[in-house]
């Protein structure tokens, strides 16, 4: 009798498990990621098993943002690799002196996957991750076939632009043990209010003309098309101004790939956020010397929503033409 009850219980548990598995697979309409933790890098890999020789996009920074976009690309018969590079176990604690070899290893692994066309691997980032994406692509033209950059930077910045980084001025990125040249910055300081303005801090950095040329990202070396998105009302940093600086540099050096510099009125810094989310965010918070400040992201609700939704359409069209 006891054995019978035991078997019935096991059968009931098995039924629940199988039912859950079936329901989960029926309700989930996306591509489940494969966690990668090998070859000295960590990432989530999104791809349908039966595709071959497709365009792949590396989402610099990973996290929810990277996973969202990697999922979107996988749903469109492409491949997405969402890759964090700090703040997790076995990764650097802070985003400073990040070795570009980390991403080199990831892309070399990606090239070997049957779903991926090794000649169609792009990198994508937003804000400082856009800075990193552009920098990486400019140094590894043999690995990267294009760049998508939201709210981009035209230069590399020191680690001290982030208040939670080390106080000692260091490079943000390194390759072969050498610093990627940067604009050195003092840390942003607080005030007696609960709000802080960000934009002038970065404009003051761009005014350091003695450092601009050496710190400018050598975007002309990128071996593929470049797509930039920015908001004309970005109140975090002057992304539209820096997008124009990138465009000017490409023209000066006779860049021979396609280039788009798309700017949106009434839009701010957050236009790379999930376009399927109708919520928009006009402010964010930052901690400086143990005090929390609020700062503006720029744009307005309608402008930001239009920008991120229109940018997604243009992004997908861009990728289809690769």
Secondary structure, DSSP 8 states (H G I E B T S, - for coil): -HHHHHHHHHHHHHHHHHHHHHHHHHH--S---EEEEETTEEEEEE--TT--SEEEEEEET-HHHHHHHHHHHHHTT-EEEEE--BSSTTSBSSSSSEETHHHHHHHHHHHTSTTEEEEEEEEEEETHHHHHHHHHHHH-TTT--EEEEES--SB-BBGGGSTTS-SS--BSEEETTEE---B--------SSSB---HHHHHHHHT-HHHHHHHB--GGG--SEEEEEEETT-SSS-HHHHHHHHHHHHHHTT--S-EEEEEETTB-TTTTS-TT------EEEEEETTEEEEEE--B-HHHHHHHHHHHHHHHHHHHHT-
